[in-house]
Amino acid sequence: MTDGRDGTPRTPDPETPLPRFFFDRPVLEVAPDLLGRTLVRRTSHGPVAVRLTEVEAYAGELDPGSHAYRGRTRRNASMFGPGGHAYVYFIYGMWWNLNLVCGPEGSAAGVLLRGGEILTGHEQARERRPAARTDAELAKGPARLATALDVDKDLDGTDVCSNDATAPLAVHAGSPADPASVTAGPRTGVGGDGAAHPWRFWIAGDRTVSPYRAHQPRRRKR
C-alpha cells in the first residue's frame, strides 16, 4: 500500500480494520502478524478492545491438531469459509474459544486467539471476569479472552473485516509487534502428531501471555 503521491509505504491508521487480503495468506504468515493487532468487540454495553499478544496456528486438513483434520462438519463449517471471519467453538462443556479464519475459501485454516491486553472497556471485562486478580489476567488464555469479550456461538462466522462501525467484531491494524520480540513454540494442550509443531506465537515477556501446558491424556474411567 502506498500513499498515492511519492510511492512510499503508508502506515495504516491503527483503528483501520485489517483488509480481507491480510487473512488470505498461509496461516503461518497470518498468525505471528496478528500479534500487536487490536481486536474490538462491540455490544450494547459499549466496546472492549484487546491488543493480541498470544495466538496459535491450525492448518486445517493438513494438521492433526486442527478441528478440520478429518474434514468438514457442522461444528467446524466456519473454518472452511473465506478468510477474515470468526470461528467460535465450545470446549470442555464450559468455555467458548475465538479463532480467525485465514487462507482461501475451503482451506479451513485458522488462528486461535490465546491472550491479549485489554486496552479499553476494562469495567465490562472485569464484570465478565470477576475472578481475575489483575488486569493482566482479564484476557490471559483463550477462554478468558472470549469471556472478557462476551464471545459466544452467535459470533461464529462473523466478518471481522467490515468497515461498519457497529460491527460486533473487528480486527484493527493496531501496532504490529516487533518481529524480534515474537517467540514460537509448541501449541498448548495439543497431543499426538500435532504436538511438536512450533505454531504457538507470543510476544516475549508480555504479562498477558498464558503459561505453556503440555497435552495431558484423559484417563479412562473404570
Protein Blocks (a to p, Z undefined) as FASTA:
>chain_A
ZZhlnopacdddfklccdfklmmccfklmmmmmgopacddddfkbpcddddfbdcddehj
mlmkbmklnopcfklmmmmmcehiacdddehhlaccddddedjehklpacddfbdcdfbh
klmmmmmmmmbmbfklmmgcjklmmmmnopafklgopafkbcbfkbfbdcdfkjaddfkl
pccdddehiahjllmpccbccdehiakbccddddddddddZZ
